[in-house]
Amino acid sequence: MKRVLVLLSALIWSANTGWGQNPLQDYVLEVRGDTLVIADFFDAGGVPSTLGAVIQAETDAGNVPEGRVYMLRAGTNGSLDSGNQALYLFDAAIPEQGRPLVIVGERCGGKNATVVSFGVTDEAPNCRPPTIAGYQNQAGDPVYAVIYIDDDLTLKNLYFTSAHTQGQSNWSMVEVNGDNITVVFDNVIGEHNRWTWINANGNPGLSLYIYDSYFLNATDQPSRRNGGVYDAVDVPTELVWVENSTHLQNQGMQYKFRNFAPSKVVFNHNTFVNCAGQLFLGFGYLTHMVVTNNLFVNSNYLPYYPGLDYTEMYSLDPNDPNTDLNEFQPHGIINLNYLPKDENGNTYAITAAAWPETQPFNEADRKILVDLNGVYWDPQLLTIADALNADGVEGDVCEADGCVTGNPSLNWTSQAILANERTLAMFQDDEQFPYLVWGTWYQAGDPQFVKGPEQVRPNVVQELYDWGYNSASSGVTTEQLLPKIRMAGNEAGNEIPDEDPANWINYDWPLAVNLAYTNETYLNGGYNGFPLGDLNWFPEQKKAWLAQRDAEYAAIEAALNAGVPLAVKKVEAEIPDNLYLEQNYPNPFKRTTTIRFALDAPDNVELVVYDLLGRRVATLLKEQLSAGVYEVTWDARDEGGRLVSSGVYFYTLKVGSHTETRRMVLQR
């Protein structure tokens, strides 16, 4: 493979850069209405930056059609020098264009093609999405693949890495330099970065939509913070929506919200595997968030020391003698904090709509729905904090990041938790936070992936452990980076001394893993019985899910606005004359049953299922509810998410001092 670099280098010396030609004549293979099909590196005779050259030529010429799409042709598998892969290599970044950009890879298979695995169809099993990657300039200097934007950007059906063929990745791939714009990633594979794939550090109001995408191997910077998807350091984000996407082997913080409050944050049906840092990093000032139907495996596990990353997690200064060190708590998967207050004692949020001013915001108006998620940590990862404490590691990483040092009473603690004590207390405080909902978490053990990371790297759990331990020190080295999940013979990574650097842009296809799983609890644990996590690993279920997608989001929005779990639905807002509990229906039932009850006044409500021996089987509801008529669906599972056996069960409604019980029968 070393000869690939020689061949590609020879090609670039034999041809001019794409920017110097007549791009609209030389690098457009076909015109399909408003769509231009762009020549790749090999189509153009070894010329890089054909895509950037065509985009820039159109911008310079003006009169670009409003619906312009730049289509990248798909390729097939083969070595980099075979010409089979469709390579769109950069010898310079694409600069801001002052107009929207839509860059779409050619779809593999027709509209009716059946997806047989993640991205692979029955009609075109050898089809390989096009590659956007870095390369080198005519002087032979490496060039990263970066797109700078000051208007909307859509990327679809492609593989995108900032990395170049000399074996390194950039800090990010998409640099946002415009206010209030929209970025869409749709069926994008993003690989390698030294920070995040997308950042909007100085421009407020970004709306980020991510669908059906796959982010992996962000393991290139010796820092436990770096290696995630999105960040906006200094300005508020407007919206983040992530759906049916997978995150694998990313060593840092995934989505950074910092001290800001987007108007909407939605994570529905996503898979996170081996994502070491905090998944939803921030101060906890979010005012609208949905986390539903996700699967978290060996993620959010890096240990915490009081004061660590305080500028990204807390408004407190750990070195201020007036600071209560007990305020510094580890950052679980879900992290909330009380909103800040102005000089008059009024709470506020920092939003894109009000920026650069703050927006008054009442705690009681915050809406957070966390429900129907699954989580698993390998037991070895739960021991990292104890090992650091036993070894007396105070963490010189803290010297740069503001940890409290020299205090023997302080210790490392695990962040492999659902939430810290403060966050859980907020969810339980229905009086102050009526719309914070802590629903069902399935902790049913290992998902049993069809082909998990450990089948590609047998020692991956030990490698995760080592990264968690070593990254507690600012002395972490390149050799200690978290290794990438790559197939044998296609290894890449800064920690590999004798790698073939061209491998960085040669992604595994088909993918190295198959994150479909067999754990029955997770398989049926999602809303309406769909699998938890990214449904692209379950093509048949994904097709059925799409048919009811709008109804699911309507249910999520209704639950969010009512302050109830997804299994609870407010069916009548009119206040009934009295409190009552109805017989479940159907009864007997085989899989699910619905329980209806009414409240004639706001009150604390608990709905619990018991077996014949009086043992608690499942708590269906424990919330403060307003007056009205409600329905709760029970899926015949116990507190641990396990299917219960056929038999007689009782459900009891407790409202204040009132208790009412009815009988139901499960017949499988």
C-alpha positions as CSV (number, residue, x, y, z in Angstrom):
1,M,0.0,0.0,0.0
2,K,2.9,2.4,0.4
3,R,2.9,2.6,-3.4
4,V,-0.5,4.2,-3.3
5,L,1.1,7.4,-2.1
6,V,3.7,7.3,-4.8
7,L,1.0,6.8,-7.5
8,L,-1.3,9.5,-6.2
9,S,1.6,11.9,-5.9
10,A,2.7,11.1,-9.4
11,L,-0.8,11.9,-10.7
12,I,-0.9,15.2,-9.0
13,W,2.4,16.2,-10.5
14,S,1.2,15.3,-13.9
15,A,-1.9,17.4,-13.7
16,N,-2.8,20.9,-12.6
17,T,-4.8,21.6,-9.6
18,G,-8.6,21.7,-10.2
19,W,-8.7,25.3,-9.2
20,G,-6.7,26.3,-12.3
21,Q,-8.7,24.6,-15.0
22,N,-12.1,25.4,-16.5
23,P,-14.1,23.5,-13.8
24,L,-17.6,23.8,-15.3
25,Q,-16.3,22.4,-18.6
26,D,-13.8,19.9,-17.4
27,Y,-15.1,18.5,-14.1
28,V,-18.9,18.2,-14.6
29,L,-19.7,14.7,-15.9
30,E,-23.4,15.2,-16.3
31,V,-26.1,17.8,-15.8
32,R,-29.4,16.5,-14.3
33,G,-31.7,19.5,-14.0
34,D,-30.3,21.5,-11.1
35,T,-27.9,18.7,-10.2
36,L,-24.2,18.6,-11.4
37,V,-22.5,15.3,-11.3
38,I,-18.9,16.0,-10.4
39,A,-15.8,14.2,-11.6
40,D,-13.7,12.5,-8.9
41,F,-9.9,12.4,-8.7
42,F,-9.5,9.6,-11.2
43,D,-12.2,10.9,-13.6
44,A,-10.2,14.1,-13.8
45,G,-6.9,12.3,-14.5
46,G,-5.5,12.7,-11.1
47,V,-6.7,16.2,-10.3
48,P,-7.7,17.0,-6.8
49,S,-10.3,19.6,-5.6
50,T,-12.7,19.1,-8.5
51,L,-15.6,19.6,-6.2
52,G,-14.2,22.8,-4.7
53,A,-13.3,24.1,-8.1
54,V,-16.8,23.6,-9.5
55,I,-18.4,25.2,-6.4
56,Q,-16.1,28.2,-6.6
57,A,-16.5,28.7,-10.3
58,E,-20.3,28.8,-10.0
59,T,-20.0,31.3,-7.1
60,D,-17.7,33.5,-9.1
61,A,-20.0,33.3,-12.2
62,G,-23.2,34.1,-10.2
63,N,-26.7,33.1,-11.1
64,V,-26.5,29.7,-9.3
65,P,-29.9,27.9,-9.4
66,E,-31.7,28.0,-6.1
67,G,-31.9,24.2,-6.0
68,R,-28.3,23.5,-7.0
69,V,-27.0,20.1,-5.9
70,Y,-23.5,18.8,-6.3
71,M,-23.6,15.1,-6.8
72,L,-20.6,12.9,-6.1
73,R,-20.6,9.6,-7.9
74,A,-20.4,6.4,-5.9
75,G,-17.6,3.9,-6.4
76,T,-16.9,0.2,-5.6
77,N,-14.5,-1.5,-3.3
78,G,-10.9,-1.8,-4.3
79,S,-7.5,-0.5,-3.3
80,L,-6.9,3.3,-3.4
81,D,-4.8,3.0,-6.6
82,S,-7.4,0.8,-8.4
83,G,-9.6,3.7,-9.5
84,N,-12.6,1.8,-8.2
85,Q,-13.2,4.1,-5.2
86,A,-14.7,7.5,-5.9
87,L,-12.2,9.9,-4.3
88,Y,-12.8,13.6,-3.9
89,L,-9.5,14.8,-2.6
90,F,-8.7,18.3,-1.4
91,D,-5.6,20.2,-2.2
92,A,-7.2,23.3,-0.5
93,A,-10.1,23.9,1.8
94,I,-13.5,25.0,0.3
95,P,-13.9,28.6,1.5
96,E,-17.1,30.4,2.4
97,Q,-19.4,30.9,-0.6
98,G,-22.1,33.2,0.6
99,R,-24.7,30.7,-0.5
100,P,-26.1,27.4,0.6
101,L,-24.3,24.2,-0.4
102,V,-25.9,20.8,-1.0
103,I,-23.4,18.0,-1.6
104,V,-24.9,14.6,-2.1
105,G,-23.3,11.2,-2.9
106,E,-24.9,9.0,-5.5
107,R,-27.3,6.6,-3.8
108,C,-26.4,2.9,-3.9
109,G,-29.4,1.1,-5.3
110,G,-32.7,2.4,-6.6
111,K,-35.5,3.9,-4.5
112,N,-37.0,0.5,-3.9
113,A,-33.7,-1.3,-3.1
114,T,-33.7,-3.3,0.2
115,V,-31.1,-2.3,2.8
116,V,-29.5,-5.5,3.9
117,S,-27.1,-3.9,6.4
118,F,-26.0,-0.5,7.4
119,G,-25.8,1.4,4.0
120,V,-25.6,-1.7,1.8
121,T,-28.5,-2.6,-0.5
122,D,-29.4,-5.8,-2.3
123,E,-29.4,-4.1,-5.7
124,A,-25.8,-2.7,-5.4
125,P,-24.0,-4.9,-2.8
126,N,-20.5,-3.6,-4.1
127,C,-21.5,0.0,-4.2
128,R,-19.2,2.2,-2.0
129,P,-20.2,5.8,-1.0
130,P,-17.9,8.5,-2.3
131,T,-15.0,9.7,-0.2
132,I,-14.2,13.4,0.7
133,A,-10.8,13.5,2.2
134,G,-7.6,15.5,2.4
135,Y,-4.6,15.1,0.1
136,Q,-1.6,17.4,-0.6
137,N,-0.8,20.5,-2.6
138,Q,1.7,20.7,-5.5
139,A,4.5,21.3,-3.1
140,G,3.7,17.9,-1.5
141,D,2.5,19.5,1.7
142,P,-0.4,17.7,3.4
143,V,-3.8,19.4,3.1
144,Y,-6.8,18.7,5.3
145,A,-10.4,18.4,3.9
146,V,-12.3,21.3,5.5
147,I,-15.4,23.1,4.4
148,Y,-15.9,26.6,5.7
149,I,-19.5,27.8,5.5
150,D,-21.4,31.1,6.0
151,D,-24.7,29.7,4.8
152,D,-26.6,26.4,5.0
153,L,-24.9,23.1,4.3
154,T,-26.3,19.7,3.6
155,L,-24.1,16.6,3.3
156,K,-25.7,13.3,2.3
157,N,-24.8,9.8,1.3
158,L,-21.0,10.1,1.6
159,Y,-17.9,9.4,3.7
160,F,-16.2,12.6,5.0
161,T,-12.9,12.8,6.8
162,S,-10.6,15.8,7.2
163,A,-7.7,13.4,7.3
164,H,-5.1,13.4,4.5
165,T,-3.0,10.6,2.9
166,Q,0.0,11.5,4.9
167,G,-1.7,10.2,8.1
168,Q,-3.3,12.9,10.2
169,S,-6.6,14.5,10.8
170,N,-7.7,18.1,11.3
171,W,-9.3,19.6,14.4
172,S,-12.6,19.6,12.5
173,M,-14.2,19.1,9.1
174,V,-17.0,21.8,9.0
175,E,-16.1,25.2,10.2
176,V,-19.2,27.5,10.7
177,N,-18.5,31.2,10.0
178,G,-22.1,32.4,9.7
179,D,-24.9,33.3,12.1
180,N,-28.3,31.4,12.3
181,I,-27.5,28.8,9.6
182,T,-28.5,25.2,9.3
183,V,-26.2,22.2,8.9
184,V,-27.6,18.8,7.9
185,F,-25.7,15.5,8.0
186,D,-27.9,12.8,6.3
187,N,-26.4,9.3,5.9
188,V,-22.9,10.5,6.4
189,I,-19.9,8.5,7.7
190,G,-17.5,10.8,9.6
191,E,-14.2,9.4,10.6
192,H,-11.1,10.8,12.5
193,N,-10.8,14.2,14.1
194,R,-8.7,15.9,16.7
195,W,-11.6,17.9,18.2
196,T,-15.1,17.6,16.6
197,W,-16.5,17.1,13.1
198,I,-18.5,20.3,13.3
199,N,-17.8,23.5,15.2
200,A,-19.4,26.9,15.4
201,N,-17.2,28.7,17.8
202,G,-17.9,32.3,17.1
203,N,-21.3,32.3,15.3
204,P,-24.5,31.9,17.2
205,G,-27.8,30.3,16.2
206,L,-26.7,27.1,14.4
207,S,-29.4,24.5,13.8
208,L,-27.8,21.0,13.5
209,Y,-29.7,18.1,12.1
210,I,-28.1,14.6,12.0
211,Y,-29.9,11.7,10.5
212,D,-28.8,8.1,9.8
213,S,-25.1,8.9,10.2
214,Y,-22.1,7.1,11.7
215,F,-19.3,8.8,13.5
216,L,-16.3,6.8,14.5
217,N,-12.6,6.8,15.4
218,A,-12.2,10.3,16.7
219,T,-9.0,9.4,18.6
220,D,-6.3,11.6,17.2
221,Q,-5.4,14.2,19.9
222,P,-3.8,13.3,23.3
223,S,-6.6,14.9,25.3
224,R,-9.5,13.3,27.1
225,R,-11.7,16.2,25.9
226,N,-11.1,15.9,22.2
227,G,-12.7,13.5,19.9
228,G,-16.5,14.3,19.5
229,V,-19.1,15.5,17.1
230,Y,-20.1,19.1,17.8
231,D,-18.9,22.2,19.8
232,A,-19.7,25.9,20.0
233,V,-17.3,27.4,22.5
234,D,-18.4,31.0,22.8
235,V,-21.9,31.2,21.4
236,P,-25.3,29.6,21.9
237,T,-26.7,26.9,19.5
238,E,-30.3,27.2,18.3
239,L,-31.1,23.5,17.8
240,V,-29.6,20.0,17.8
241,W,-31.5,17.1,16.5
242,V,-29.8,13.6,16.3
243,E,-31.8,10.6,15.0
244,N,-30.9,7.0,14.1
245,S,-27.2,7.7,14.3
246,T,-24.2,5.7,15.7
247,H,-21.2,6.9,17.6
248,L,-18.3,4.4,17.9
249,Q,-14.8,4.6,19.5
250,N,-14.7,8.3,20.1
251,Q,-12.4,9.3,22.9
252,G,-13.7,12.7,24.0
253,M,-16.8,14.7,24.7
254,Q,-19.4,14.1,22.0
255,Y,-21.9,17.1,22.0
256,K,-20.9,20.2,23.8
257,F,-23.6,22.5,25.1
258,R,-21.5,24.3,27.6
259,N,-23.4,27.1,29.5
260,F,-25.9,27.6,26.7
261,A,-29.6,26.6,26.2
262,P,-30.6,25.6,22.7
263,S,-34.3,26.0,22.0
264,K,-34.6,22.3,21.3
265,V,-32.3,19.3,21.8
266,V,-33.5,15.9,20.6
267,F,-31.6,12.6,20.7
268,N,-33.9,9.8,19.6
269,H,-32.9,6.2,18.6
270,N,-29.1,6.6,18.7
271,T,-26.3,4.2,19.6
272,F,-23.3,5.3,21.5
273,V,-20.6,2.6,21.9
274,N,-17.1,3.2,23.4
275,C,-17.5,7.0,23.6
276,A,-15.3,7.7,26.5
277,G,-16.1,11.3,27.4
278,Q,-19.2,13.0,28.5
279,L,-21.9,12.5,25.8
280,F,-23.9,15.7,26.4
281,L,-21.3,18.0,28.0
282,G,-22.5,21.2,29.6
283,F,-23.3,23.2,32.7
284,G,-26.7,21.5,32.8
285,Y,-28.6,24.7,31.9
286,L,-30.6,23.0,29.1
287,T,-34.3,24.1,29.0
288,H,-35.7,21.7,26.3
289,M,-34.2,18.2,25.8
290,V,-35.5,14.8,24.7
291,V,-33.4,11.7,25.2
292,T,-35.5,8.7,24.2
293,N,-35.0,5.2,22.7
294,N,-31.2,5.4,22.8
295,L,-28.6,2.7,23.6
296,F,-25.5,3.6,25.6
297,V,-22.7,1.1,25.9
298,N,-19.3,1.7,27.5
299,S,-19.7,5.4,27.2
300,N,-19.5,8.5,29.4
301,Y,-17.1,6.6,31.6
302,L,-14.0,8.8,32.0
303,P,-13.5,9.5,35.7
304,Y,-14.0,12.9,37.4
305,Y,-12.0,14.9,39.9
306,P,-13.5,18.0,41.6
307,G,-13.0,21.1,39.5
308,L,-11.9,19.1,36.4
309,D,-13.1,20.9,33.2
310,Y,-14.9,23.5,35.3
311,T,-15.0,26.0,32.5
312,E,-17.0,23.6,30.5
313,M,-19.2,22.2,33.3
314,Y,-19.6,24.8,36.0
315,S,-19.8,28.5,36.6
316,L,-17.9,28.0,39.8
317,D,-14.2,28.6,40.3
318,P,-12.7,25.7,42.2
319,N,-9.8,27.9,43.4
320,D,-12.1,30.5,45.0
321,P,-12.0,29.9,48.7
322,N,-15.7,30.7,48.9
323,T,-16.6,27.9,46.6
324,D,-18.3,24.9,48.1
325,L,-16.4,22.0,46.7
326,N,-19.4,19.7,47.2
327,E,-21.0,21.6,44.3
328,F,-18.6,19.8,41.9
329,Q,-20.3,16.5,41.0
330,P,-19.5,14.0,38.3
331,H,-21.3,14.4,34.9
332,G,-23.6,11.5,34.3
333,I,-25.2,10.7,30.9
334,I,-27.8,13.2,31.9
335,N,-26.6,16.4,33.6
336,L,-28.8,19.2,34.9
337,N,-28.2,22.2,37.1
338,Y,-30.2,25.0,38.4
339,L,-30.4,28.0,36.1
340,P,-28.1,31.0,36.8
341,K,-29.6,34.1,38.4
342,D,-29.1,37.8,37.6
343,E,-28.4,40.5,40.1
344,N,-32.1,40.7,41.0
345,G,-32.3,37.0,41.7
346,N,-34.2,36.1,38.5
347,T,-33.3,33.0,36.6
348,Y,-32.2,33.2,33.0
349,A,-30.9,31.2,30.1
350,I,-28.4,32.0,27.4
351,T,-30.2,31.4,24.1
352,A,-29.5,32.1,20.5
353,A,-32.8,34.1,20.2
354,A,-31.7,36.6,22.8
355,W,-28.0,36.6,22.1
356,P,-25.9,38.6,23.1
357,E,-28.4,39.3,25.9
358,T,-29.8,36.7,28.2
359,Q,-33.4,35.5,28.2
360,P,-35.5,35.4,31.4
361,F,-36.5,31.8,32.0
362,N,-38.4,30.2,34.8
363,E,-37.3,26.9,36.2
364,A,-40.8,25.6,36.1
365,D,-40.9,26.0,32.3
366,R,-37.9,23.7,31.6
367,K,-39.0,20.6,29.7
368,I,-36.7,17.5,29.8
369,L,-37.9,14.0,28.8
370,V,-35.6,11.1,29.5
371,D,-37.3,7.8,28.8
372,L,-36.9,4.3,27.3
373,N,-33.1,4.3,27.1
374,G,-30.7,1.3,27.6
375,V,-27.3,1.4,29.2
376,Y,-24.5,-1.0,29.9
377,W,-20.9,-0.6,31.2
378,D,-18.4,-3.4,31.3
379,P,-17.6,-3.9,35.0
380,Q,-13.9,-3.2,34.4
381,L,-14.6,0.3,33.4
382,L,-16.3,1.0,36.7
383,T,-13.0,0.4,38.5
384,I,-10.9,3.2,36.9
385,A,-11.6,5.8,39.6
386,D,-10.8,3.4,42.4
387,A,-7.5,2.5,40.7
388,L,-6.5,6.2,40.3
389,N,-7.3,6.8,44.0
390,A,-5.4,3.6,45.1
391,D,-2.4,4.7,43.1
392,G,-2.5,8.2,44.6
393,V,-3.0,9.9,41.3
394,E,-4.2,13.4,42.0
395,G,-4.0,14.1,38.3
396,D,-1.5,16.7,36.9
397,V,-4.1,17.1,34.2
398,C,-5.9,19.2,36.9
399,E,-3.1,21.7,37.0
400,A,-4.1,23.0,33.6
401,D,-7.9,22.4,34.0
402,G,-8.5,23.8,37.4
403,C,-8.9,20.8,39.6
404,V,-8.5,21.3,43.3
405,T,-5.1,20.0,44.2
406,G,-3.5,19.3,47.6
407,N,-6.7,18.3,49.3
408,P,-6.5,14.7,50.5
409,S,-10.2,14.5,51.2
410,L,-11.0,14.7,47.5
411,N,-11.1,11.7,45.2
412,W,-11.7,10.6,41.6
413,T,-15.2,9.4,41.0
414,S,-16.8,7.4,38.2
415,Q,-18.9,9.2,35.6
416,A,-20.3,5.8,34.4
417,I,-23.6,6.9,36.0
418,L,-27.0,7.8,34.7
419,A,-27.0,11.1,36.6
420,N,-25.5,12.7,39.6
421,E,-27.3,13.4,42.9
422,R,-28.2,17.0,42.0
423,T,-29.7,16.0,38.7
424,L,-31.8,13.2,40.2
425,A,-33.0,15.5,42.9
426,M,-34.2,18.0,40.3
427,F,-36.1,15.3,38.4
428,Q,-37.8,14.2,41.7
429,D,-38.8,17.8,42.5
430,D,-42.2,17.9,40.8
431,E,-43.2,21.1,42.5
432,Q,-40.3,23.2,41.2
433,F,-39.8,21.2,37.9
434,P,-43.2,19.9,36.8
435,Y,-41.9,19.1,33.3
436,L,-38.8,17.2,34.1
437,V,-39.5,13.5,33.4
438,W,-37.2,10.6,34.4
439,G,-38.7,7.6,32.7
440,T,-37.5,4.1,32.1
441,W,-33.9,3.0,32.0
442,Y,-33.1,-0.5,30.9
443,Q,-30.0,-1.9,32.5
444,A,-30.2,-5.5,31.2
445,G,-26.6,-6.3,30.6
446,D,-24.5,-6.7,27.5
447,P,-26.5,-6.1,24.3
448,Q,-24.7,-9.0,22.6
449,F,-23.8,-7.3,19.4
450,V,-23.8,-9.5,16.2
451,K,-20.3,-8.2,15.5
452,G,-19.1,-5.9,18.3
453,P,-15.9,-3.9,18.6
454,E,-14.4,-6.7,20.7
455,Q,-14.6,-9.0,17.6
456,V,-12.4,-6.5,15.7
457,R,-10.1,-5.6,18.6
458,P,-10.3,-8.5,21.2
459,N,-8.6,-6.3,23.9
460,V,-10.9,-3.3,23.3
461,V,-12.2,-3.2,26.9
462,Q,-8.7,-3.1,28.3
463,E,-7.8,-0.4,25.8
464,L,-10.8,1.6,27.0
465,Y,-9.7,1.1,30.6
466,D,-6.2,2.2,29.7
467,W,-7.4,5.4,28.0
468,G,-9.6,6.2,31.0
469,Y,-6.6,5.7,33.4
470,N,-3.9,7.4,31.2
471,S,-6.0,10.4,30.2
472,A,-6.3,11.4,33.8
473,S,-2.8,12.8,33.4
474,S,-1.8,15.8,31.2
475,G,1.2,13.7,30.3
476,V,-0.9,11.3,28.1
477,T,1.1,10.5,25.0
478,T,0.3,9.8,21.4
479,E,1.2,6.2,22.0
480,Q,-1.5,6.0,24.6
481,L,-4.3,7.2,22.4
482,L,-7.5,5.1,22.2
483,P,-6.9,2.8,19.1
484,K,-9.3,2.9,16.2
485,I,-11.8,0.2,15.3
486,R,-10.4,-0.8,11.9
487,M,-10.3,-4.1,10.0
488,A,-7.0,-6.0,10.0
489,G,-4.8,-4.8,7.2
490,N,-6.5,-1.4,7.2
491,E,-5.2,0.0,10.5
492,A,-4.7,3.7,11.0
493,G,-3.9,5.9,14.0
494,N,-1.3,8.1,15.5
495,E,-0.4,5.5,18.0
496,I,0.7,3.0,15.2
497,P,4.4,3.5,14.4
498,D,4.5,1.6,11.1
499,E,1.1,2.3,9.7
500,D,0.4,3.0,6.0
501,P,-0.7,6.6,6.2
502,A,-2.9,6.2,3.1
503,N,-5.2,4.0,5.2
504,W,-6.5,7.1,6.9
505,I,-8.8,7.8,4.0
506,N,-9.5,4.2,3.1
507,Y,-12.5,3.5,5.3
508,D,-13.8,0.0,6.0
509,W,-16.7,-1.0,3.7
510,P,-18.8,-2.9,4.6
511,L,-18.4,-1.5,8.1
512,A,-16.1,-3.3,10.5
513,V,-18.9,-3.9,13.0
514,N,-22.5,-4.9,13.0
515,L,-24.2,-3.3,16.0
516,A,-27.5,-5.2,15.7
517,Y,-27.9,-7.2,18.9
518,T,-29.8,-10.1,20.4
519,N,-30.6,-8.8,24.0
520,E,-34.4,-9.2,24.1
521,T,-34.9,-6.4,26.6
522,Y,-33.3,-3.9,24.4
523,L,-34.8,-5.4,21.2
524,N,-38.3,-4.6,22.4
525,G,-37.6,-1.7,24.8
526,G,-38.3,1.3,22.6
527,Y,-41.5,3.2,22.0
528,N,-44.1,0.9,20.4
529,G,-41.8,-2.1,20.9
530,F,-39.0,-1.0,18.5
531,P,-35.4,-1.8,19.3
532,L,-33.4,0.7,21.3
533,G,-30.6,2.6,19.5
534,D,-29.9,3.3,15.9
535,L,-32.5,1.4,13.8
536,N,-30.2,1.3,10.7
537,W,-28.7,-1.8,12.3
538,F,-32.3,-3.3,12.0
539,P,-33.4,-2.6,8.4
540,E,-36.8,-4.2,8.6
541,Q,-37.7,-2.5,11.8
542,K,-36.4,0.8,10.5
543,K,-38.8,0.5,7.6
544,A,-41.7,-0.1,9.9
545,W,-40.5,2.7,12.2
546,L,-40.4,5.3,9.4
547,A,-44.1,4.5,8.8
548,Q,-45.0,5.7,12.3
549,R,-42.2,8.3,12.8
550,D,-44.5,11.3,12.8
551,A,-46.8,9.6,15.3
552,E,-43.9,8.8,17.6
553,Y,-42.7,12.4,17.6
554,A,-46.2,13.6,18.2
555,A,-46.3,11.3,21.3
556,I,-42.9,12.6,22.4
557,E,-44.0,16.2,22.1
558,A,-47.3,15.4,24.0
559,A,-45.4,13.7,26.8
560,L,-42.9,16.5,27.0
561,N,-45.7,19.1,27.3
562,A,-47.6,17.1,29.8
563,G,-44.6,16.3,31.9
564,V,-45.2,12.5,31.8
565,P,-43.3,9.5,30.5
566,L,-43.9,8.2,27.0
567,A,-46.0,5.4,28.4
568,V,-48.4,7.9,29.9
569,K,-50.8,9.9,27.7
570,K,-53.2,12.6,28.8
571,V,-56.3,11.9,26.8
572,E,-58.7,14.4,28.2
573,A,-57.8,17.8,29.6
574,E,-61.3,18.5,30.9
575,I,-61.4,18.2,34.7
576,P,-63.5,15.1,35.7
577,D,-66.0,15.2,38.5
578,N,-64.2,12.6,40.6
579,L,-61.1,10.4,40.8
580,Y,-61.4,7.0,39.4
581,L,-59.4,4.0,38.1
582,E,-60.8,1.9,35.2
583,Q,-60.3,-1.7,34.3
584,N,-57.4,-2.3,32.0
585,Y,-58.0,-3.1,28.3
586,P,-57.6,-5.5,26.8
587,N,-57.9,-8.0,29.6
588,P,-56.7,-10.7,29.4
589,F,-53.8,-9.4,27.2
590,K,-50.9,-11.0,25.4
591,R,-48.3,-8.2,25.1
592,T,-49.5,-4.7,26.2
593,T,-52.4,-3.4,28.0
594,T,-53.8,0.1,28.7
595,I,-54.8,1.5,32.1
596,R,-57.0,4.6,32.3
597,F,-57.5,6.8,35.4
598,A,-58.8,10.2,36.2
599,L,-57.7,13.0,38.6
600,D,-60.2,15.7,39.7
601,A,-57.3,17.8,41.1
602,P,-53.5,18.0,40.8
603,D,-51.7,15.5,43.0
604,N,-48.8,13.1,43.4
605,V,-49.7,9.9,41.5
606,E,-48.2,6.4,41.7
607,L,-49.3,3.5,39.6
608,V,-47.7,0.2,40.5
609,V,-48.0,-3.4,39.3
610,Y,-47.8,-6.3,41.8
611,D,-47.8,-10.1,41.4
612,L,-50.0,-12.5,43.3
613,L,-47.6,-12.6,46.3
614,G,-47.8,-8.8,46.6
615,R,-44.3,-8.2,45.3
616,R,-43.7,-5.0,43.3
617,V,-43.2,-5.9,39.6
618,A,-43.2,-2.5,37.9
619,T,-43.7,1.1,38.8
620,L,-45.6,2.5,35.8
621,L,-45.9,6.1,37.1
622,K,-44.6,8.2,39.9
623,E,-45.2,11.8,39.0
624,Q,-47.1,14.9,40.0
625,L,-49.9,15.3,37.5
626,S,-52.5,18.0,36.8
627,A,-56.2,17.2,36.7
628,G,-57.5,15.2,33.7
629,V,-57.9,11.8,32.3
630,Y,-54.8,9.7,31.6
631,E,-53.8,6.4,30.0
632,V,-50.7,4.3,30.8
633,T,-49.5,1.4,28.7
634,W,-47.8,-1.5,30.4
635,D,-45.7,-3.8,28.2
636,A,-45.6,-6.7,30.6
637,R,-42.0,-6.0,31.7
638,D,-40.6,-5.8,35.2
639,E,-38.4,-3.0,36.7
640,G,-35.4,-4.5,35.0
641,G,-37.0,-4.5,31.6
642,R,-37.5,-8.3,31.6
643,L,-40.7,-9.9,30.2
644,V,-42.8,-11.3,33.0
645,S,-44.5,-14.7,32.8
646,S,-48.2,-15.3,32.3
647,G,-50.4,-15.0,35.3
648,V,-52.6,-12.8,37.5
649,Y,-51.3,-9.3,38.4
650,F,-52.8,-6.4,40.3
651,Y,-52.3,-2.7,39.6
652,T,-52.7,-0.1,42.3
653,L,-53.3,3.6,41.9
654,K,-52.2,5.8,44.8
655,V,-53.3,9.4,44.7
656,G,-52.6,11.3,48.0
657,S,-54.4,9.2,50.7
658,H,-56.6,7.5,48.1
659,T,-55.7,3.9,47.0
660,E,-57.5,1.7,44.4
661,T,-56.6,-1.7,43.1
662,R,-57.7,-3.8,40.1
663,R,-56.9,-7.2,38.8
664,M,-55.6,-8.1,35.3
665,V,-54.5,-11.3,33.5
666,L,-51.5,-11.8,31.2
667,Q,-51.8,-14.7,28.8
668,R,-48.8,-15.1,26.5
